[in-house]
Amino acid sequence: LEISSLSENDILVLRLDLTDRSSHEAATNSVLKHFGKIDVLVNNGGRSQRSLFVDTNLDVYNAIIELNYLGTISLTKYVLNHMIQRKKGKVVTVSSVMGIMGAPLATGYCASKHALQGFFNSLRTELTDYPEISIIQICPGPVQSQIIQNVFTENLAKSLENSGDQSHKMPTDRCARLTLVSVANDVKEAWISDHPYLAVCYLWQYAPTWAWWLMNRMGKRRIQNFKSGI
């Protein structure tokens, strides 16, 4: 049994809606009022997607970008202003291996994660005068979580009927531990995944022609399974 050294004043829980961007400044100020500083921001809000583009309403794509991308950079903006004043801090964003590669049934999700990758890689170059502010991107592969139960489908009102088996995915505690190791060591980009997904990341990075061929084969099977309800 471990006894925590934290007191009640060391913990503050705030409700936050990433899509309500007008609330992000006040939320940041509430944290600063309570703790006096923000050392680390972990952007970990988002929803995935399971639907074919040809069947999906554009409203779904708008909602994905509002939540995964614009909500994340909005909150980052207010926290980063404080970190720039202190000249110190870490901005950690949970992206995805889908920010590195493309995959069927997740066009909007992939787009939002590619957007985050591009944004934070560019933001890092704007902060060269602040060497103690770290921009860190975490790119997990499949992880055991409730993300699959809450995915966007072809329309905003519909939920996924079958979330499938999750036993093959990385355990949540291992992903969290590897994320913490990456953050502690200021790793700019960490791919946290088991094979074969990790191997596909390397293919996509260093041998994209082979990656396209492989994803076409894998994607065809994945779409067939999706249409069959598997």
Disulfide bonds with the S-S distance in Angstrom:
none
